[in-house]
Amino acid sequence: MQVLVTELANRVPGGASVEHEVQRFHSLWDAAAGEDFPEPSIASAEQERNRASSEASDAITALAELAQERKLVSSVALSARHNAAHWRGEAGDAAGAAAAFTELAKDRARLLGADHPATLNTRHEVAHWHGHAGNVAAAAAAFAELAGDRARLLGADHPDTLNTRHNAAHWRGEAGDAAGAAADFTELAKDRSRLLGRDDPDTLSARHNAAGWRGEAGDAAGAAADFTELAKDRSRLLGRDDPDTLSARHNAAGWRGEAKDAAGAAAEYIKIAKDRTRVLGADHPDTLNTRHNAAGWRGEAGDAAGAAADYTELAKDRDRVLGADHPSTLNTRHNAAHWRGEAGDPAGAAADYTELAKDRARVLGADHPSTLSTRHEAAHWRGEAGDPAGATADFTRVAKDRTRVLGRDHPATVMSRQSASSWRREARKQRRRP
């Protein structure tokens, strides 16, 4: 990097001395690497490290911009642009990183050749940041094209080729082609098994992804079977308590439920929750998430009262661990209210949803979709509790707010409007009864 700073400083009329820029850059770089920090506390050291890292990143970016402006084409100048684009993405500007890498890929192809490793690596970064910027179709297409080029240049069995195929399959799924992603990961798993062995981590990773996309493509039973086999293999290789083993079991249970075996899914989630409590602790996010899923499938299996009780206990624990206003706490209260109603207590469900709507309005805003959805549910259970006139009034207000926020023809608006009409008819019938 000293060569780069020297080269750039020599080209800046009236700029600081070369020695000064080199000294300043190295001091920032050392600081970013964690050197020369006093240790008054962990927090302050971390803050100082983040500050110095940010300064070093800014220095790299400034040098890279100057290199591009002055059309410097040395390898270190191109590397500086590469690093600046990377840190731009890491700072949250994925679209900007994709654009910067796209320009760099063009320059590297012109200067080094389209098949040069540095050019190919830059194209990999272009595809990566396209995906993280939300341009998933472009990411899938770019990775697929790059995989073809790497196969031609490096061979179909080269690690870089296989890794690029992995990324291409992932973004193909994210772009909406779940069946294509499942097929691609299945083929990749076969190739990795042949080259690396059935028990290699990369092979297991490809099988994991193949199973997930198989489920997303509509084959829930097949996904459940695949994850069950994967869980057995991971248990044999890694141990029954390894996070990857528990993750495979978790996914197997979820797809088992989606395959219409709600009772089996609930039972398996309860077992996993116990294991995660033992391995990770009762308050670990994975443990809490597993309890959440166990409660949901318990309700789907017909035990509404049990689901309501489980969600109520989980809401208390999430309140304690995450806070009353955390999204997970609020979502758990939402589910507890739902199953309370399904268990035969519509008045209790209406009361719970009403309180939750107030909290969501305070935390998220009165017009947030979750707030409006909660008010919709409160109105529904108010009607089910025997107050059709009150439900009509509530649904009418929700419909007006959804019309203002979402538009008259939005499905949620239409649903609220239809519900208001339905409960209005029920209120009329109630008034006619002797």
Secondary structure as GFF3:
##gff-version 3
##sequence-region A 1 434
A	DSSP	alpha_helix	2	9	.	.	.	ID=ss1
A	DSSP	alpha_helix	18	32	.	.	.	ID=ss2
A	DSSP	alpha_helix	42	69	.	.	.	ID=ss3
A	DSSP	alpha_helix	75	90	.	.	.	ID=ss4
A	DSSP	alpha_helix	94	112	.	.	.	ID=ss5
A	DSSP	alpha_helix	117	132	.	.	.	ID=ss6
A	DSSP	alpha_helix	136	154	.	.	.	ID=ss7
A	DSSP	alpha_helix	159	174	.	.	.	ID=ss8
A	DSSP	alpha_helix	178	196	.	.	.	ID=ss9
A	DSSP	alpha_helix	201	216	.	.	.	ID=ss10
A	DSSP	alpha_helix	220	238	.	.	.	ID=ss11
A	DSSP	alpha_helix	243	258	.	.	.	ID=ss12
A	DSSP	alpha_helix	262	280	.	.	.	ID=ss13
A	DSSP	alpha_helix	285	300	.	.	.	ID=ss14
A	DSSP	alpha_helix	304	322	.	.	.	ID=ss15
A	DSSP	alpha_helix	327	342	.	.	.	ID=ss16
A	DSSP	alpha_helix	346	364	.	.	.	ID=ss17
A	DSSP	alpha_helix	369	384	.	.	.	ID=ss18
A	DSSP	alpha_helix	388	406	.	.	.	ID=ss19
A	DSSP	alpha_helix	411	432	.	.	.	ID=ss20
###
